[in-house]
Amino acid sequence: MQINSKQDYHNFLEADLKALNIAPNLRNKLTHDIWAFQKSLRKLEYFINCKHSPLAKIYTIFMRLKLRSRGRKLGFSIPPNVFGPGLSIAHAGTIVVNSNAIIGSNCRIHVCVNIGADINDGSKAPRIGNDCYIGPGVKAYGDIEIGNNVGIGANAVVNKSFGSNLTIAGVPAKIISQIGPMQYRDTSK
């Protein structure tokens, strides 16, 4: 899912804000660095996907530089058009995502995560479904697919595909539970 209209842009921002669980007040607009990064990411996606005038192309270059600067400050290397709406970056710290990865909506991602390409073909990268939790230190790489509602435990190395509604962990990753993050959230209430 990508931003294809101004309404999509606003929907993505609203979903990201909700996922980050921060109030949309002036203080957070001025001081929340992760929110500022995500707003820049979504604005760049909007301009890449929706605006094609010569002036918009110049502004797109400016937005890429702004996103890169904010990303370096926080340790993020996250390209546009990878994450669906509802992205929640838990903390500042190293996060590297390949531009060919596809990650669905409502993803929570932690520090020291690397989502990389296949060693033989750099155009093949992981496809991760909706409602996924990516724990600290996760390394996922190659031409793999991870289904919806999957929790990936801390420091897991994911080098093969997995279905939906489960939790995986370990080196290499294996299924440790038939319960995904959405079921954990529902039972914690």
C-alpha positions in Angstrom: 0.0 0.0 0.0 1.4 3.4 -1.0 0.3 7.0 -0.7 -1.5 7.8 -4.0 -3.5 10.9 -3.0 -3.6 13.7 -0.6 -6.2 11.8 1.4 -3.9 8.8 1.6 -1.1 11.1 2.8 -3.3 12.3 5.7 -4.5 8.8 6.5 -0.9 7.5 6.7 0.0 10.4 9.0 -3.0 9.8 11.2 -2.2 6.1 11.4 1.4 6.7 12.2 0.6 9.2 14.9 -1.8 6.7 16.5 0.7 3.9 16.2 3.4 6.0 17.9 0.8 6.8 20.7 1.7 10.4 21.0 -0.6 13.4 21.3 -0.8 15.7 18.2 0.1 18.8 20.3 2.6 21.6 19.6 5.2 20.2 22.0 5.3 16.9 20.2 5.4 18.6 16.8 8.4 20.6 17.9 10.3 18.0 20.0 9.5 14.5 18.9 12.3 13.5 16.5 10.9 10.2 15.4 7.6 11.8 14.6 9.4 14.5 12.6 11.3 11.8 10.7 8.1 9.9 9.9 6.3 13.1 8.7 9.3 13.7 6.4 9.1 10.2 5.1 5.4 10.4 4.4 5.7 13.8 2.7 8.5 12.5 0.5 6.3 9.5 -0.4 3.5 11.8 -1.3 5.6 13.9 -3.6 7.3 10.9 -5.3 3.9 9.2 -5.9 1.6 12.1 -6.6 3.5 15.2 -7.8 5.2 15.3 -11.2 5.7 18.9 -12.1 9.3 20.3 -12.4 8.9 22.3 -9.2 7.7 19.2 -7.4 10.8 17.3 -8.5 13.0 20.0 -7.1 11.0 19.9 -3.8 11.4 16.0 -3.8 15.2 16.4 -3.9 15.0 18.8 -1.0 12.7 16.3 0.9 15.2 13.5 0.2 18.0 15.5 1.7 15.9 16.5 4.7 14.9 12.8 5.3 18.5 11.7 5.0 19.6 14.4 7.5 16.9 13.4 10.0 17.7 9.7 9.4 21.4 10.2 10.1 20.6 12.0 13.3 18.4 9.1 14.6 20.3 6.2 13.0 17.6 5.3 10.4 18.2 4.3 6.8 14.5 3.9 5.8 13.7 4.5 2.1 10.3 5.8 0.9 7.4 3.5 -0.1 8.4 0.5 2.0 6.2 0.7 5.1 2.4 0.9 5.0 0.3 3.1 7.3 0.6 2.8 11.1 4.4 2.7 11.3 5.7 2.8 14.9 9.5 3.3 15.3 10.0 2.5 19.0 13.4 4.2 19.6 16.1 6.1 17.9 19.0 3.8 16.9 20.2 1.9 14.0 17.5 0.7 11.6 18.5 -0.3 8.0 15.8 -1.3 5.5 16.4 -2.2 1.9 14.4 -0.1 -0.6 13.0 -3.3 -2.2 11.4 -4.5 1.0 7.7 -4.3 1.4 6.2 -4.0 4.9 2.5 -3.8 5.6 0.4 -1.6 7.8 0.7 -1.4 11.6 4.4 -2.4 11.9 6.2 -1.8 15.1 10.0 -1.8 14.6 12.8 -1.6 17.2 16.5 -0.6 17.2 19.3 -2.5 15.5 17.1 -4.0 12.9 18.4 -4.9 9.4 16.0 -5.9 6.7 18.2 -6.7 3.7 18.4 -8.1 0.2 19.2 -11.5 -1.1 23.0 -12.1 -1.3 22.7 -13.2 -5.0 20.0 -10.7 -6.2 19.9 -7.3 -4.5 16.4 -6.7 -5.9 14.9 -9.5 -3.8 14.1 -8.4 -0.2 11.7 -9.5 2.5 7.9 -8.9 2.2 6.4 -8.6 5.6 2.6 -8.5 6.2 0.3 -6.3 8.3 0.3 -6.1 12.1 3.8 -7.3 12.7 6.2 -6.7 15.5 9.9 -6.6 14.7 11.9 -6.8 17.9 15.3 -5.3 18.7 18.3 -6.7 16.8 16.2 -8.6 14.2 18.0 -9.5 10.9 15.7 -10.5 8.0 17.1 -10.9 4.6 16.6 -12.5 1.2 13.6 -13.4 -0.9 11.3 -14.3 2.0 7.7 -13.6 2.9 6.4 -13.2 6.4 2.6 -13.3 6.9 0.3 -11.0 8.8 0.3 -10.8 12.6 3.8 -12.1 13.2 6.0 -11.2 16.1 9.7 -11.5 15.5 11.7 -11.9 18.7 14.8 -10.0 19.7 18.0 -10.8 17.8 16.2 -13.3 15.5 17.8 -14.1 12.2 15.1 -14.7 9.6 16.2 -16.3 6.4 13.1 -18.2 5.4 9.4 -17.6 4.9 6.8 -17.9 7.6 3.0 -17.9 7.6 0.6 -15.7 9.6 -0.5 -15.5 13.2 2.6 -16.7 15.0 5.7 -15.7 16.9 9.2 -16.5 15.6 12.6 -16.2 17.3 16.1 -17.7 17.3 19.1 -18.1 15.1 17.9 -19.1 12.6 14.3 -18.1 13.3 11.8 -20.8 14.0 8.2 -20.8 15.2 8.0 -20.5 19.0 4.2 -19.8 19.4 1.1 -20.0 17.3 0.0 -16.7 18.8 0.8 -13.4 17.0 1.2 -9.9 18.5 -2.5 -9.0 17.9 -3.6 -11.9 20.1 -1.2 -10.9 22.8 -2.5 -7.3 22.7 -6.1 -8.6 22.9 -5.5 -10.7 25.9 -3.6 -8.0 27.8 -6.7 -5.9 28.3 
